[in-house]
């Protein structure tokens, strides 16, 4: 299983349904859950966004500052 696939699985498992029915999770929650899998979460998120699999506001996410940013699984 690829790291991006693992990320999508974690979002599906730990996220909630957003207004459009897609799984969403806050960055802080995802960081806490995902850190046990990989310490490179932000890089994986950027790769997943480039592949059109997730959406989040901003160019970069920082632990602490961006804990409330919603990550939405698109695919």
C-alpha positions in Angstrom: 0.0 0.0 0.0 1.4 3.4 -0.9 1.8 6.2 1.5 -0.8 8.3 -0.3 -3.2 5.4 -0.2 -2.6 4.9 3.5 -3.3 8.6 4.1 -6.6 8.4 2.3 -7.5 5.3 4.4 -6.7 7.2 7.6 -8.9 10.1 6.5 -11.8 7.8 5.7 -11.4 6.0 9.1 -10.9 9.0 11.3 -12.9 11.7 9.4 -16.5 12.7 9.6 -18.9 13.4 6.7 -18.7 17.0 5.5 -21.6 19.0 4.1 -21.1 17.4 0.7 -20.8 13.9 2.2 -17.1 13.6 1.7 -14.9 12.5 4.6 -13.2 15.5 6.3 -10.7 15.6 9.2 -9.0 18.5 10.9 -5.2 18.7 10.4 -4.5 18.4 14.1 -6.5 15.2 14.4 -4.9 13.8 11.3 -1.4 14.7 12.5 -2.0 12.9 15.8 -3.4 9.8 14.1 -1.0 9.7 11.2 2.3 10.4 13.1 2.2 6.7 14.1 2.4 5.8 10.4 4.8 8.4 9.1 6.6 11.5 10.2 6.3 13.0 6.7 2.5 13.8 6.8 2.7 17.3 5.2 4.7 16.0 2.2 2.3 13.2 1.7 -0.7 15.6 1.9 1.0 17.8 -0.7 1.5 14.8 -3.0 -2.1 13.7 -2.5 -3.4 17.2 -3.3 -1.3 17.3 -6.4 -2.9 14.0 -7.4 -6.4 15.4 -6.8 -7.1 13.1 -3.9 -7.5 15.7 -1.1 -8.3 19.4 -0.7 -7.2 21.9 2.0 -6.8 25.6 2.2 -3.3 27.1 2.1 0.0 26.2 0.5 1.6 24.5 3.6 0.3 23.2 6.9 2.1 23.6 10.2 1.5 21.6 13.4 -0.1 23.8 16.0 -0.9 26.8 13.8 -3.0 24.9 11.3 -4.5 22.2 13.5 -8.1 23.4 12.7 -7.7 23.3 8.9 -10.1 20.8 7.3 -8.6 18.1 5.0 -11.2 16.8 2.6 -10.9 13.4 0.8 -12.0 14.0 -2.8 -11.7 10.5 -4.3 
